């Protein structure tokens, strides 16, 4: 029996698990080679990026924790501020995927070296453990004894250590599945046995408490180990590491996602789906499907990404997405694509491929710099903002790790198969070896620049099967045209959304497919007056300028992944004039008829933006841009611009005098500011995250240029008197006494900073309630260089 989730065949017992019925299989990456296209270019660029990284620096955290000599100093950035070792795990996966995709010998040598060195670390620990988590031995001992202190982003005082370990587990798994590295398989199993021992003395309640802290997709990996070994004890472990607080509402088809850190949840769902397929758990499979529908249909934008400031925002209000600069996170889309692949395999539902194609072209491909291979964390949807690119030796963000994987596996979903069907899902130039049919398929095209593709079928001898061509949702109303050896075929789209071509295939049979495309308009999901333009599956965008691209290529600072340049006011951005149902007519071909380049007409003010052009977003780099366009009519354009200006004037002014800021209760912002706490909690109320404490909590603020003069704090007051002290570098600067008559009222306060403190490079702000009282719910903290 073949197991649906595996990318390589494994000979394992067939009696162990009651699996979900499989509808379709995916080819091994080893069977597919990319041909000339933007995707092959991206793959080759990523290969250079992988080889530019220093494996000894990535191994350093593991060696340090194992008590072994370190061959090089660890990388800085996230790799030395708490997530030490997480990129090393991603690197294993990226190397494995890249070798399967290219058979590059340097990549294989690098992977084998990493595995050999990590095996030395595992042997030094002596209990199966491998990890770069700082002081990991101490916290794992505490947890094994039931001494658990879990928060959203910390476990026993360490930054998401289980999430960190998940990357190592996944890397070892991928090294086995994609390259057959037997050492990696053995290490993976031994490390899984360590996890069994870790939780063996814990109650279910204690494990669930531990899982409140972000832990990646550990449940998925343990289910994978169950299949690799055929041993049900790892399936039990997968169930134990499944977070019930997220699963329970999904089982009831309830959307409880608002306010949650998005990428904490998606890997959990992947795990639910993996377990469901392995164990025949229909309800868990339905929960995963419901989650996908909810995120894609209600919370995603045109490029396929989701979340604002890393959170699932209100599905009825995308203002945080449009107004803010922290748009969709690449990690989220990476994981949604993994979930889409799994759901497609057991449903053969074409909607998963439609999403996969959209996200692949418009988010994933666009998230890599085409010259230097830099990877993107946030893709702002705010008109006129820009992206930041990583560098191999400075940037160690989560989206660097998943990004290295993204551009190593572009071949995985181009084709699929069942016993006698070959499904053509994506129109990416490629060479496929279908070993079961002793047939090669070559796909050639210049898509999307030319709206057609050609398939050359080369069986070793005549063979009968059905070629299934996806009928895309974006295709023009004009019918797809298909020719076999020059003869036009009758189009019969089946209920799955594919066009079946059944025949006995001979060597050099040629299938030509015309895929007529046209301009499409897509409104922001909350139905506000923002619209994007697509040509076929391709999102179009416009460059708006190159001013103040601060931090375009990231340094090694903790917040280097954020675009620090100023926000351009909405009043200085163009608006498109016209009725929503006629906006497509505003997009016309350029005079030069350059492929996939369009002129956008009826922009306001016309004299400033008359030469603005639309091009594929994946081609726009090193620039500010617009993807979503504010729409107005001739009659209301002036009024809308004035209202927008009024709404954001104070916010933009506050930004100009802000040195550093913290969004309280939001995982990455708090982690970037090295939160410490005792008896503190966070929450989400009416679209706002907050933190309070009965004990205390503190952050480290960066006082750039040592010019801070004021501390700005905003509170979500609950109508009860709250008295607490605020300290800066251990000196009390204020006793806050917050009192209001209206519950859940936002209160803003500004406190002077003593000059001797304001001249320090780092400021530790600490909130401590007076006596037995509690602090108020604190929303945001800023360092200001002048009074607003």
C-alpha positions in Angstrom: 0.0 0.0 0.0 1.2 3.5 -0.7 0.7 6.1 2.0 -0.7 9.4 0.8 1.5 11.8 2.6 4.8 10.3 1.7 6.8 11.8 -1.1 8.9 8.7 -1.3 7.7 5.1 -1.2 8.3 3.2 2.0 7.9 -0.5 2.7 6.0 -0.6 6.0 3.3 -2.8 7.5 -0.2 -2.2 6.0 -2.2 -3.4 9.0 -1.2 -0.7 11.5 -3.4 2.2 10.6 -7.0 2.8 9.3 -6.3 5.3 6.7 -8.5 7.8 4.8 -9.3 6.7 1.2 -6.7 8.2 -1.1 -7.8 9.8 -4.4 -4.5 10.9 -5.8 -0.8 10.5 -5.5 2.0 13.1 -5.9 5.2 12.4 -7.7 8.5 12.4 -6.0 10.5 15.6 -6.5 13.2 13.3 -7.9 10.9 12.5 -10.8 10.5 16.2 -11.9 13.0 18.7 -13.3 12.2 22.3 -13.9 12.8 23.7 -17.3 13.5 27.4 -18.2 11.0 29.6 -16.4 10.9 32.1 -13.5 10.6 29.1 -11.2 13.8 27.5 -12.4 15.5 30.9 -12.0 14.3 31.1 -8.4 15.4 27.6 -7.7 18.9 28.3 -9.0 19.1 31.6 -7.1 18.1 29.8 -3.9 20.7 27.1 -4.4 23.4 29.8 -4.4 21.8 31.2 -1.2 21.9 27.8 0.5 25.6 27.3 -0.4 26.4 30.9 0.7 25.4 30.0 4.3 28.0 28.7 6.7 27.0 25.2 8.0 29.4 25.5 11.0 27.7 28.7 12.2 24.3 26.9 11.9 25.6 23.9 13.8 27.2 26.1 16.6 24.1 26.2 18.9 23.7 22.4 18.7 27.3 21.9 19.6 27.2 24.3 22.4 24.2 22.7 24.0 25.8 19.2 23.6 29.0 20.4 25.3 31.1 19.9 22.1 33.7 22.3 20.7 32.1 24.9 18.4 33.8 25.1 15.0 32.5 28.7 14.4 30.6 31.4 16.1 26.8 31.1 15.9 24.9 33.5 13.6 23.5 36.6 15.2 19.9 37.8 14.9 17.3 35.3 16.0 19.9 32.5 16.0 21.6 34.1 19.1 18.7 35.7 20.9 16.6 32.7 21.9 15.7 30.7 18.7 19.2 29.3 18.5 19.2 26.4 16.1 15.9 26.8 14.4 17.4 27.8 11.0 19.6 24.7 11.2 16.5 22.6 11.1 15.0 24.5 8.2 18.3 24.2 6.5 18.2 20.4 6.6 14.8 20.5 4.9 15.8 23.0 2.3 19.0 21.0 1.4 16.9 17.8 1.2 14.3 19.4 -1.1 17.0 21.1 -3.2 18.9 17.8 -3.7 15.7 16.0 -4.7 14.9 18.8 -7.2 18.4 19.2 -8.7 20.7 16.3 -7.7 23.4 18.9 -7.0 26.4 17.2 -5.5 27.4 20.2 -3.4 24.0 20.3 -1.8 24.2 16.6 -0.9 27.7 17.0 0.6 26.4 19.9 2.7 23.4 17.9 3.9 25.5 14.8 4.8 27.9 17.0 6.7 25.1 18.6 8.7 23.7 15.2 9.6 27.1 13.8 10.6 27.7 16.7 12.9 24.3 16.6 14.5 24.7 12.9 15.1 27.7 13.7 17.2 25.6 16.1 19.2 22.9 13.5 19.8 25.5 11.0 21.0 27.0 13.6 23.3 23.6 14.1 24.9 23.1 10.4 25.3 19.3 10.4 25.4 18.3 11.0 21.8 17.9 14.7 22.2 19.2 17.2 19.6 18.7 20.9 20.0 20.1 24.4 20.1 17.6 25.7 22.6 19.6 27.7 25.1 20.0 25.9 28.5 17.7 23.2 27.0 18.8 20.5 29.5 17.4 22.6 32.3 14.0 23.3 30.9 13.4 19.8 29.6 14.2 18.4 33.0 11.7 20.9 34.6 9.0 20.0 32.1 9.5 16.3 32.5 9.0 16.8 36.2 5.7 18.6 35.6 7.2 22.0 36.4 5.6 23.8 33.4 5.3 27.6 32.9 3.7 28.1 29.5 2.7 31.3 27.7 1.9 32.0 24.0 5.5 32.6 23.1 7.6 31.2 26.0 7.9 27.9 27.8 9.8 27.9 31.1 11.3 31.3 30.2 12.6 30.3 26.7 11.4 31.5 23.4 9.1 28.9 21.8 11.5 25.9 22.4 9.1 23.3 21.1 8.7 25.2 17.9 12.4 25.3 17.6 12.7 21.6 18.0 10.0 21.0 15.4 12.4 22.4 12.8 15.0 19.8 13.7 12.5 17.0 13.6 11.2 18.1 10.2 14.7 18.5 8.9 15.7 14.9 9.9 12.5 13.6 8.4 13.0 15.3 5.1 16.7 14.2 5.0 15.4 10.6 5.2 12.4 11.0 2.9 14.1 12.9 0.1 17.7 11.6 0.2 17.4 8.3 2.0 20.0 9.3 4.6 19.8 6.4 7.0 21.5 8.3 9.8 18.8 10.9 9.7 16.1 8.3 10.0 17.8 6.7 13.0 18.3 10.1 14.6 14.7 11.1 14.0 13.4 7.9 15.7 15.7 8.3 18.7 14.7 12.0 19.1 11.1 10.9 18.9 11.7 8.4 21.7 13.2 11.2 23.7 9.9 13.1 23.3 7.9 10.1 24.5 10.1 10.0 27.6 9.7 13.8 28.1 5.9 13.6 28.5 5.7 10.0 29.9 5.0 11.3 33.4 2.8 14.2 32.5 -1.0 14.2 32.6 -3.1 15.1 29.6 -3.9 18.5 31.3 -0.2 19.2 31.8 0.6 18.4 28.2 -2.2 20.6 27.0 -1.0 23.4 29.2 2.5 23.1 27.6 0.9 23.3 24.2 -0.3 26.8 24.9 3.2 27.8 23.8 3.8 27.8 20.1 5.1 24.3 19.1 5.0 24.2 15.3 3.7 21.0 13.8 5.1 18.4 16.2 1.9 16.4 15.9 2.5 16.1 12.1 6.1 14.9 12.5 5.2 12.3 15.1 2.5 11.0 12.8 5.1 10.8 10.1 7.4 8.8 12.4 4.5 6.4 13.0 4.3 5.7 9.3 8.1 5.5 8.8 8.4 3.0 11.6 4.9 1.3 11.5 4.8 1.8 15.2 1.6 3.1 16.8 3.4 4.5 19.9 4.3 7.5 17.7 0.7 7.9 16.6 -0.2 8.1 20.3 2.5 10.8 20.7 1.0 12.7 17.7 -2.4 12.7 19.4 -0.8 13.9 22.7 0.9 16.8 20.9 -2.4 18.0 19.3 -3.7 21.2 20.9 -7.3 20.7 21.9 -8.0 24.4 22.5 -7.7 25.1 18.7 -9.1 21.8 17.6 -12.4 21.8 19.6 -14.1 24.8 17.9 -13.0 23.6 14.4 -14.7 20.2 15.2 -17.8 22.3 15.8 -17.3 24.3 12.6 -16.8 27.5 14.6 -14.5 30.3 13.5 -12.6 31.3 16.7 -9.5 32.5 14.9 -9.7 36.2 15.4 -6.9 37.6 17.4 -4.8 34.4 17.3 -1.2 34.4 16.1 -1.8 32.9 12.6 1.3 30.8 12.0 1.1 29.3 15.4 -2.1 27.6 14.4 -1.6 26.5 10.8 1.1 23.9 11.5 -1.3 22.4 14.2 -4.0 22.0 11.5 -1.5 20.3 9.2 -0.9 17.9 12.0 -4.6 17.2 12.6 -4.9 16.4 8.9 -1.9 14.1 8.9 -3.3 12.2 11.9 -6.8 12.1 10.3 -5.4 10.5 7.1 -3.3 8.1 9.0 -5.9 7.0 11.5 -9.1 7.3 9.5 -10.3 10.2 11.7 -13.0 11.7 9.6 -13.9 14.5 12.1 -10.4 15.7 12.3 -10.1 15.8 8.5 -13.3 17.8 8.3 -11.9 20.2 11.0 -8.8 20.8 8.8 -11.0 21.4 5.7 -13.1 23.9 7.6 -10.0 25.7 8.8 -8.8 26.0 5.2 -12.1 27.3 4.0 -12.2 29.8 6.8 -8.7 31.2 6.2 -8.8 31.2 2.4 -12.3 32.4 1.8 -12.6 34.9 4.7 -9.1 36.0 5.8 -6.8 35.9 2.7 -5.9 38.6 0.1 -5.3 38.4 -3.6 -1.7 37.1 -3.4 -2.8 34.2 -1.3 -1.4 35.5 2.0 -3.2 36.1 5.3 -2.8 37.9 8.6 -2.0 41.4 9.6 0.9 42.0 12.1 1.0 38.1 12.2 -2.5 37.9 13.7 -5.8 36.6 12.3 -7.7 39.9 12.2 -11.5 40.4 12.1 -12.8 38.7 8.9 -15.2 41.6 8.4 -12.6 44.3 8.7 -9.3 44.3 6.7 -8.4 47.9 7.8 -5.4 46.6 9.8 -4.1 44.8 6.7 -4.5 48.0 4.5 -3.4 50.6 7.1 -0.5 48.7 8.6 2.9 47.8 7.3 3.0 44.2 8.6 1.1 42.5 5.9 0.9 38.7 5.1 3.8 36.7 6.5 5.5 34.3 4.0 5.6 31.5 6.6 1.8 31.5 6.7 1.5 30.9 3.0 4.2 28.3 3.1 2.1 26.3 5.6 -1.2 27.0 3.8 0.3 25.5 0.7 1.4 22.4 2.6 -2.2 22.0 4.0 -3.6 22.6 0.5 -1.5 19.8 -0.9 -2.8 17.4 1.8 -6.4 18.3 1.3 -6.1 18.0 -2.5 -4.8 14.5 -2.2 -7.8 13.1 -0.4 -10.4 15.1 -2.3 -9.2 15.8 -5.8 -11.0 19.2 -5.3 -9.6 21.6 -7.8 -10.1 24.6 -5.5 -6.9 23.6 -3.6 -4.9 23.8 -6.8 -6.5 27.2 -7.7 -5.3 28.5 -4.4 -1.9 26.8 -4.7 -1.3 28.4 -8.1 -2.4 31.9 -6.9 -0.1 31.8 -3.8 2.8 30.2 -5.7 3.0 32.9 -8.4 1.9 35.9 -6.3 3.3 35.4 -2.8 6.0 32.7 -2.8 7.7 33.6 -6.1 7.5 37.3 -5.3 9.1 36.7 -1.8 12.6 36.1 -3.2 14.9 38.8 -4.6 15.8 37.6 -8.1 19.4 38.8 -8.0 20.7 38.1 -4.5 18.1 35.5 -3.3 17.0 37.6 -0.3 13.8 36.4 1.4 10.8 38.4 2.5 9.1 38.2 5.9 6.2 40.7 5.6 4.5 41.7 2.3 2.7 44.9 3.1 -0.7 45.5 1.5 -0.6 49.2 2.4 -0.4 51.3 -0.7 3.0 52.8 -1.2 5.0 50.6 1.2 7.8 48.1 0.5 9.4 44.8 1.5 12.7 44.0 3.2 15.0 41.2 2.0 17.2 38.9 4.0 20.9 38.4 3.6 22.6 35.0 4.0 24.7 36.0 7.0 22.5 38.6 8.8 18.9 37.4 8.7 17.7 34.3 10.6 13.9 34.9 10.7 11.3 32.1 10.5 10.5 33.2 6.9 14.1 32.8 5.9 13.9 29.1 7.1 10.6 28.4 5.3 11.7 30.6 2.4 14.7 28.4 1.7 12.3 25.5 1.5 9.8 27.3 -0.7 12.2 27.9 -3.5 13.6 24.3 -3.4 10.4 22.4 -4.2 8.6 24.1 -7.1 8.1 20.8 -8.9 5.9 19.2 -6.2 2.4 20.1 -7.4 2.8 20.5 -11.2 1.6 16.9 -11.7 -0.3 14.2 -9.9 -1.5 10.7 -10.7 -3.9 7.9 -10.0 -3.7 4.4 -11.4 -4.5 5.4 -15.0 -4.7 9.2 -14.9 -2.1 11.9 -15.2 -3.3 15.3 -13.8 -1.6 18.5 -15.1 -2.2 21.0 -12.3 0.2 23.8 -13.0 1.6 25.2 -16.2 5.2 25.3 -15.2 7.9 24.2 -17.8 9.1 20.8 -16.5 10.3 17.3 -17.3 8.4 14.4 -15.6 9.4 10.8 -15.4 6.3 8.7 -14.8 8.0 5.5 -14.0 4.8 3.4 -13.6 4.0 4.1 -17.2 7.6 4.2 -18.5 6.7 7.6 -19.9 8.3 11.0 -19.9 6.2 14.2 -20.2 7.8 17.5 -21.2 5.9 20.7 -20.6 7.1 23.7 -22.6 5.8 27.3 -22.5 6.4 30.9 -21.8 3.5 31.1 -19.4 2.2 33.5 -18.1 3.7 35.8 -20.8 2.0 33.7 -23.4 -1.4 32.1 -22.6 -0.6 28.6 -23.7 1.4 25.5 -22.9 2.5 22.4 -24.8 3.0 18.8 -23.5 5.2 16.3 -25.3 4.3 12.7 -24.4 7.1 10.1 -24.8 6.2 6.6 -23.7 8.8 3.9 -24.1 6.1 2.0 -26.0 2.5 2.7 -26.8 0.5 3.1 -23.5 -3.1 4.0 -22.7 -4.0 6.5 -20.0 -6.1 9.6 -19.5 -4.4 13.0 -19.5 -6.4 15.3 -17.2 -5.9 19.0 -17.9 -7.0 21.4 -15.2 -9.6 23.9 -16.4 -8.6 27.0 -14.5 -11.2 29.2 -12.8 -9.4 32.3 -14.2 -9.7 31.3 -17.8 -11.4 33.8 -20.2 -14.9 33.2 -21.2 -13.5 32.1 -24.6 -13.2 28.4 -24.4 -9.9 26.6 -23.8 -8.6 25.1 -27.1 -6.7 21.8 -27.1 -4.9 20.3 -30.0 -3.4 16.8 -30.2 -0.9 16.5 -33.0 -2.5 19.5 -34.6 -6.1 18.3 -34.5 -8.5 20.3 -32.3 -10.2 18.3 -29.6 -13.7 18.5 -28.3 -13.6 20.0 -24.7 -15.5 17.9 -22.1 -14.8 19.3 -18.6 -15.6 16.6 -16.0 -17.1 17.2 -12.6 -13.7 17.5 -11.0 -12.8 20.5 -13.2 -10.4 18.7 -15.4 -10.5 18.1 -19.1 -10.0 14.3 -19.8 -8.0 13.3 -22.9 -8.1 9.5 -23.0 -6.1 7.7 -25.7 -3.3 5.4 -26.5 -0.2 7.6 -26.4 2.7 7.2 -28.8 6.2 8.7 -28.7 6.3 12.4 -29.5 2.5 13.0 -29.2 2.0 16.7 -28.8 -0.8 18.3 -26.8 -1.2 22.1 -27.3 -3.4 24.0 -24.8 -4.5 27.5 -25.3 -5.5 29.3 -22.0 -7.1 32.6 -22.8 -6.7 35.2 -20.0 -8.2 38.5 -19.3 -8.2 41.3 -16.7 -10.0 40.4 -13.5 -10.9 42.6 -10.5 -10.8 41.3 -7.0 -12.3 43.3 -4.1 -10.8 43.2 -0.6 -12.7 40.4 1.3 -14.3 42.8 3.7 -16.1 44.5 0.8 -14.4 47.9 1.5 -13.5 50.1 -1.4 -10.1 48.5 -2.2 -9.6 46.5 -5.4 -6.7 44.5 -7.0 -6.2 43.6 -10.6 -5.2 40.2 -12.0 -4.5 38.9 -15.5 -5.4 35.3 -15.4 -3.8 34.0 -12.2 -1.3 36.8 -12.0 -1.7 39.7 -9.5 -0.7 43.0 -11.1 0.9 45.8 -9.2 2.6 49.2 -9.8 5.8 50.7 -8.6 5.2 54.0 -6.9 8.7 55.2 -5.9 12.1 54.3 -4.3 12.3 57.0 -1.6 13.3 56.1 2.0 13.7 52.3 1.5 15.3 52.1 5.0 16.6 48.6 5.7 15.8 47.3 2.3 18.5 44.6 2.8 18.3 43.6 6.4 21.0 43.9 9.0 21.3 41.5 11.9 19.1 43.5 14.3 16.3 41.7 16.0 13.7 43.8 14.0 15.6 43.8 10.7 12.7 42.0 8.9 10.5 45.1 9.2 10.4 47.9 6.7 11.4 50.9 8.8 10.9 53.7 6.1 8.1 56.1 6.6 4.5 55.4 5.7 3.4 57.4 2.8 0.1 59.1 3.7 -3.0 57.8 1.8 -3.6 61.4 0.5 -0.3 61.1 -1.4 -1.3 57.8 -3.1 -3.4 57.5 -6.2 -7.1 56.5 -6.2 -8.8 54.8 -9.1 -12.0 56.5 -10.3 -15.0 54.6 -11.5 -17.8 52.3 -10.5 -16.7 48.9 -9.1 -18.4 46.9 -11.8 -16.4 48.7 -14.6 -12.9 49.0 -13.1 -11.5 46.3 -15.4 -12.0 48.8 -18.3 -9.4 51.1 -16.6 -6.7 48.6 -17.4 -5.5 48.7 -21.0 -2.5 47.3 -22.9 0.5 49.7 -23.2 1.4 51.3 -26.5 4.4 49.0 -26.8 2.3 45.9 -26.1 4.9 44.6 -23.8 3.7 41.2 -22.4 1.9 41.5 -19.0 2.3 45.2 -18.9 -0.7 47.5 -18.7 -1.6 51.1 -18.4 -4.0 52.1 -15.6 -6.3 54.9 -16.5 -8.6 57.2 -14.6 -6.3 57.7 -11.6 -6.7 60.7 -9.3 -4.9 63.0 -9.3 -4.3 62.3 -13.0 -1.4 64.7 -13.6 0.8 63.0 -11.0 0.0 59.3 -11.8 -0.7 59.3 -15.6 2.3 57.1 -16.4 1.7 54.4 -13.8 2.0 50.9 -15.2 0.8 47.5 -13.9 3.1 44.5 -14.1 3.2 41.1 -12.4 3.8 41.6 -8.7 6.5 38.9 -8.7 8.6 41.1 -11.0 8.5 44.2 -8.7 11.4 44.6 -6.3 13.5 47.3 -4.6 10.5 49.6 -4.7 7.4 50.9 -3.1 4.3 49.5 -4.7 0.5 49.3 -4.9 -1.4 46.1 -5.0 -4.8 47.2 -3.6 -6.2 50.4 -5.1 -8.6 52.7 -3.2 -11.7 53.3 -5.4 -13.9 56.3 -5.6 -16.3 57.9 -8.0 -15.9 61.4 -9.5 -18.5 62.7 -7.0 -16.9 61.4 -3.8 -13.2 61.2 -4.4 -12.3 64.5 -2.7 -14.4 63.7 0.3 -12.9 60.2 0.7 -9.4 61.5 0.5 -10.1 64.2 3.1 -11.6 61.6 5.5 -8.7 59.3 5.0 -6.3 62.1 5.8 -8.2 63.0 8.9 -8.2 59.4 10.2 -4.5 58.8 9.9 -3.0 62.3 10.4 -2.4 61.8 14.2 -1.1 58.2 13.7 1.4 59.2 11.1 2.5 62.2 13.2 3.1 59.8 16.1 5.1 57.6 13.9 7.4 60.4 12.9 8.4 61.1 16.5 8.6 57.4 17.6 12.0 55.8 18.2 10.7 52.4 19.1 7.3 50.8 19.9 5.9 47.6 21.3 2.5 46.1 20.5 1.7 44.5 23.8 0.2 41.0 23.7 1.5 40.3 20.2 4.0 37.5 20.0 6.7 38.8 17.7 6.7 42.4 18.9 7.0 41.2 22.5 9.7 38.7 21.6 11.6 41.3 19.6 11.7 43.4 22.8 12.8 40.6 25.1 9.8 40.4 27.3 10.2 39.1 30.8 7.3 38.5 33.2 6.0 37.0 36.4 2.2 36.4 36.9 1.3 38.2 33.7 -1.3 37.5 31.1 -2.3 38.7 27.6 -5.6 38.9 25.8 -7.6 40.2 22.9 -10.6 42.5 23.2 -12.5 44.3 20.5 -9.7 44.0 18.0 -7.0 45.0 20.4 -4.2 42.9 22.0 -3.1 43.8 25.5 -1.0 42.6 28.5 -1.5 43.1 32.2 0.0 41.6 35.4 -0.6 40.9 39.0 3.1 40.4 39.3 5.1 42.4 36.7 6.4 42.5 33.1 9.1 44.3 31.3 10.5 45.0 27.8 13.7 46.2 26.4 13.3 49.3 24.1 16.0 50.4 21.7 16.8 54.1 22.1 18.2 54.8 18.7 20.5 57.9 18.6 19.8 58.2 22.4 17.2 60.9 21.9 14.2 59.6 23.9 12.3 62.2 25.8 8.9 60.8 26.5 7.3 57.4 27.2 3.9 56.9 25.5 1.6 54.2 26.9 -2.0 53.4 25.8 -4.3 51.4 28.0 -7.6 49.5 27.5 -9.2 50.6 30.8 -11.8 48.4 32.2 -13.6 50.9 34.4 -11.9 49.9 37.6 -9.2 51.9 39.4 -5.7 50.6 38.7 -2.6 51.9 40.3 0.9 50.7 39.3 4.4 51.9 39.0 6.4 52.3 35.8 10.2 51.9 35.9 12.8 52.7 33.4 16.2 51.0 33.9 15.2 50.4 37.5 14.2 54.0 38.3 10.5 54.8 39.0 9.4 57.4 36.5 5.6 57.3 37.2 2.9 55.9 39.5 0.0 55.5 37.1 -3.5 55.8 38.5 -5.9 54.9 35.7 -9.5 55.4 36.3 -12.4 55.9 34.0 -16.2 55.7 34.1 -16.5 53.9 30.8 -15.5 50.2 30.6 -13.0 49.3 27.8 -12.1 52.9 27.1 -8.7 53.5 25.5 -6.6 55.8 27.6 -3.4 57.4 26.3 -0.7 58.8 28.6 2.7 60.4 28.0 5.4 60.5 30.7 8.6 62.5 30.7 11.8 60.5 30.7 14.6 61.9 32.9 17.5 63.1 30.8 20.1 60.8 32.4 17.9 57.8 31.4 16.9 59.2 28.0 20.5 59.2 26.9 20.9 55.4 27.4 21.0 53.1 24.4 18.7 50.5 25.9 15.8 51.2 28.1 14.1 48.5 30.2 10.5 49.5 30.9 8.8 47.6 33.7 5.2 47.6 35.0 4.5 46.7 38.6 1.1 46.9 40.3 0.9 48.7 43.7 0.4 46.3 46.6 -2.1 43.5 45.6 -3.7 45.4 42.7 -3.3 44.7 39.0 -1.9 46.7 36.2 -4.4 48.0 33.6 -4.5 46.3 30.2 -1.6 47.9 28.3 -2.0 48.0 24.5 1.0 49.9 23.2 4.3 51.4 24.4 6.4 53.9 22.5 9.6 55.9 23.0 9.2 59.4 21.6 11.8 62.0 20.8 9.4 64.9 21.4 5.9 65.7 22.7 3.1 65.0 20.2 
